Amino acid sequence: EAIRDVITRVARGEDRRHEGLLRSAYWPDAVIDFGVMQGGFDDYLGWCVPGSPAIPVTQHMLGQTMIALRGDSAKAETYVQSYHRVVAESGERDTAMGGRYLDQLEKRDGEWRIAARTMLYDWDRDLGEAADWSKGLMGMPFLSDNPIGRSAGDASEAFFSN
């Protein structure tokens, strides 16, 4: 469960562009390969926080994780589907992709973190023009400011801070 918790913190940290969560999940000497970004942890952190203004919203949904535990090291494969709102010349577009994280984890001083991560992409879809949230959902106006999620500053941050 400690390994699953690490993987979950990364997804939450990426969606919220939260440096503290990401630092708590990766070892400082970690190596990351996303195909479109390769490097050490500091390179990854600079890529992820504050993130590209051309990608204002992301959401990562984690699926099953297979873990091969070997003492104080482990290998894990986690299925992931992600949503991204992308700002394009023609306006905002929604995209979705699916793939798998291949993580090498190490337990140091009693704490599990990721030592290396590779992203494998299985599929990608352009979902077309993004929904205009100012009009509500399915023709119904929002009655509060809370329902709309963001990369940072959404209602879940206040929810968990109390």
C-alpha positions in Angstrom: 0.0 0.0 0.0 2.9 2.4 0.6 4.0 1.9 -3.0 0.5 2.5 -4.3 0.4 5.7 -2.1 3.6 6.9 -3.8 2.1 6.4 -7.2 -1.1 8.2 -6.2 0.8 11.2 -4.8 2.5 11.6 -8.2 -0.8 11.7 -10.1 -2.3 14.2 -7.6 0.9 16.3 -7.6 1.0 16.5 -11.4 -2.7 17.4 -11.7 -2.3 20.2 -9.1 1.3 21.1 -10.1 2.2 20.6 -6.4 5.9 20.6 -5.9 5.7 19.2 -2.3 3.7 16.1 -3.4 6.0 15.4 -6.2 9.1 15.8 -4.0 7.6 13.4 -1.5 7.1 10.7 -4.2 10.5 10.8 -6.1 14.0 10.4 -4.8 16.1 13.5 -5.7 18.3 11.4 -7.9 15.4 9.9 -9.8 15.5 9.5 -13.6 12.3 10.1 -15.6 11.5 9.3 -19.2 8.2 10.5 -20.6 9.3 10.4 -24.2 8.6 14.1 -24.6 10.7 14.8 -21.5 13.7 13.0 -20.3 16.0 13.8 -17.4 16.6 13.9 -13.7 14.1 14.8 -11.1 14.9 18.6 -11.2 14.4 18.6 -15.0 11.0 16.8 -14.5 10.0 19.2 -11.7 10.8 22.2 -13.9 8.7 20.7 -16.6 5.8 19.8 -14.3 5.6 22.9 -12.0 4.2 25.3 -12.9 3.5 23.4 -16.1 2.9 24.6 -19.6 0.3 27.5 -19.9 -0.8 25.7 -23.1 -2.0 22.8 -20.9 -4.1 24.5 -18.2 -5.9 21.4 -16.9 -4.9 17.7 -16.5 -6.5 14.7 -14.8 -4.7 11.4 -14.3 -6.8 8.3 -13.5 -4.9 5.3 -12.2 -5.9 1.8 -12.9 -4.4 -1.5 -11.6 -0.9 -1.7 -10.4 1.2 -4.8 -10.6 4.1 -4.8 -8.0 7.1 -7.1 -8.0 8.6 -6.6 -4.5 12.3 -7.5 -3.9 13.3 -6.5 -0.4 14.0 -2.8 -0.4 13.4 -2.4 -4.2 10.3 -2.9 -6.3 9.1 -2.7 -9.8 5.6 -1.5 -10.6 3.5 -1.2 -13.7 0.4 1.1 -13.3 -2.2 1.7 -16.0 -3.1 5.3 -16.5 -5.6 7.3 -18.5 -5.2 11.0 -18.6 -7.2 14.0 -19.8 -5.5 17.3 -21.0 -7.1 20.6 -22.0 -4.8 22.0 -24.6 -4.7 25.6 -25.8 -4.3 25.6 -29.6 -4.3 28.3 -32.2 -7.9 27.4 -33.1 -9.0 27.5 -29.4 -9.0 25.0 -26.5 -9.2 21.3 -27.3 -9.6 18.3 -25.1 -7.3 15.3 -25.5 -7.1 11.9 -23.7 -4.5 9.2 -23.7 -3.8 5.9 -22.1 -0.7 4.1 -21.2 1.4 2.6 -18.4 3.9 3.8 -15.9 6.9 1.6 -15.3 8.3 2.5 -12.0 11.5 1.4 -10.2 11.0 2.1 -6.5 13.4 2.0 -3.6 12.9 1.9 0.1 15.5 4.1 1.8 15.4 4.7 5.6 12.0 3.1 5.8 10.4 5.2 3.0 9.3 4.2 -0.5 9.8 6.5 -3.4 10.3 6.3 -7.2 13.9 6.0 -8.3 13.0 5.8 -12.1 9.9 6.2 -14.1 9.2 5.4 -17.8 5.9 6.2 -19.5 4.6 3.9 -22.2 1.9 5.3 -24.4 -0.8 2.9 -25.7 -3.2 5.3 -27.3 -4.1 9.0 -27.7 -7.2 10.7 -28.9 -8.0 14.3 -29.8 -11.5 14.8 -28.4 -12.2 18.0 -30.3 -13.2 21.4 -29.2 -13.2 21.8 -25.4 -16.5 22.4 -23.5 -17.2 25.9 -22.4 -17.6 25.6 -18.7 -19.0 29.1 -18.4 -22.3 27.7 -19.8 -22.6 25.0 -17.1 -22.9 21.3 -17.7 -25.3 19.7 -20.3 -27.2 23.0 -20.6 -27.6 23.4 -16.8 -25.8 26.3 -15.2 -23.5 25.7 -12.2 -25.0 26.9 -8.9 -21.6 27.3 -7.2 -18.0 27.9 -8.0 -16.9 24.5 -6.7 -17.7 22.0 -9.4 -15.0 23.0 -11.9 -11.6 21.4 -11.2 -8.3 23.1 -12.1 -4.6 22.2 -12.1 -4.3 24.1 -8.8 -6.6 25.8 -6.4 -9.7 23.6 -6.8 -12.1 22.8 -4.0 -10.4 19.5 -3.0 -7.3 21.4 -1.7 -9.5 23.3 0.9 -11.5 20.1 1.5 -8.3 18.2 2.6 -6.7 21.1 4.4 -9.1 21.1 7.3 
